[in-house]
């Protein structure tokens, strides 16, 4: 009876693990499809990003003496606003924990209490429980974010920067290296660092900026902030789907390996039960004959 009960337990475990394997396999396929769409959006966004950054670099490379509050060195950095991009769901390996860990490391050195703009419920819930200063939050699925919605996220940040309540804006997000590799990273988007701009060839003809180069720059930099936040959300969404696909693939492989082990245990238990029954029959037969 004990052997029969053990075999029944193993069969129940096999059914349970098989059910989990079906779920993780389906989630892997869904994440793979979302990853393809997110990668396409991310690649298309890069085109517009380069257009704005090229325009900003062009001003700095061809106009001397441009003054703006958006340029690094224009003010002392005391209060920082962190735009932290996480996901709304788990089951993506260490995707969220890596971002949260990096954000906490960055905030340890801040001279004053930082602001947090939380994109994604995982980061928002974590920092809210620890009484961080949450300036605003964005809880919609990252893969569905539009550029117009990004404007609603970035405008309060730019307003606080213009009012002097924050002196720096830092993105904390996940950078897409490949479908198998994603890395958490930080990027300071305000104040704008002229030295980090990409090389742009000087213009050979005279260019006039109306009403002035400073006004054009002050218009472009907020657009640059919007694009950078939008790009970080899109890129993080791409990384999230890649991380979840990989996590679900590993979970599926582990479930298959567990099913194989359980089937092996079941066959051994069944063989032991059959051997025990045969032994009992032979012993009984010998007892009758004797």
Buried (B, 14 or more C-beta within 10 A) or exposed (E): EEBEEBBEBBEEBBEEBBEBBEEBBEBBEBBBEBBEEBBEBBEEBEEBBEEBBEBBBBBBBBBEEBEBBBBBEEEEBEBBBBBBBBBBBEBBBEBBBBBBEBBBEBBEEBEEEBBBBBBBBBBBBBBBEEEBEBBBBBEEEBBEBEBEBBBEBBBBBBEBBEEEEBBBBBBBBBBBEEBEEBEBBBBBBBBBEBEEBEEBEEEEEEEEBEEEBBEBBBEBBBBBBBBBBBBBBBBBBBBBBBBBBBBBBEBBEBBBEBBEBBEEBBEEBBEEBEEEEEEEEEEEEEEEEE
